[in-house]
Amino acid sequence: MSVAQHLKIKLSEYDRRIRTFIPNYEEMLNAAARVLELVDKKNPTLVDLGIGTGALSARCLAVKPEAVVHGIDSDADILAMAERRLAKISRQAHDFTMGNFTTVDLPKCEAVVASLALHHITTRAAKQKLYARCFAALRSGGVFLNADCCPALNAKLAQQDVQHWQAHLEQFYSAKQARGFFAAWAEEDTYFPLAHELEMLRAVGFKTEVVWRRAPLAVVVGIK
């Protein structure tokens, strides 16, 4: 299923509509991109897992203008949008691969980044396997960052997270539409608690940080 089909929107609407779906979207991506300041290399290789329209990579290029982006996405149409977007803001020759980021070979790099993509991995074993592959691809001192929904482990707090998210949706849609979005997303999306995300990253060797948190979203960082 394409991104547009999953979200039940036209692909041309994605960059506008994503802000109505995700609370604090701009703030989250900006916080994620600032993690690239930890990378000493002037022209790092950056792998973007599920690059989408290139929104996160574009912000990363604002921090590291000479970075070379290797974007991976299984949706050919949205991958083409990312390619056009990055071509407008960067003189570097970036690389784009159509495929599933859980199986595509990852090049050696200084950074692996993802935003609103890794929740498509449905099991903890599969996600930890991907994290191990990211750790292996990173050079010493490299960083992994994931901006995604990472709810609380406590059930009552997790429910508060959902209520906060629904309140955001209801600024743009009816309560019935908001419930419909949650039901549709639940067919494909799996949100692991923040505590579990940190455990998985540490298990494969990363030193972890949480650099931004506005429940239920977080930017989680792993440093090699």
Secondary structure as UniProt FT lines:
FT   HELIX           3..7
FT   HELIX           11..13
FT   HELIX           14..21
FT   TURN            23..24
FT   HELIX           25..34
FT   HELIX           35..38
FT   STRAND          45..49
FT   TURN            52..53
FT   HELIX           55..63
FT   TURN            65..66
FT   STRAND          68..73
FT   HELIX           76..89
FT   STRAND          95..98
FT   TURN            101..103
FT   STRAND          109..115
FT   HELIX           118..120
FT   HELIX           124..137
FT   STRAND          138..149
FT   HELIX           155..169
FT   TURN            170..172
FT   HELIX           175..186
FT   TURN            187..188
FT   HELIX           194..203
FT   TURN            204..205
FT   STRAND          207..214
FT   TURN            215..216
FT   STRAND          217..223
//
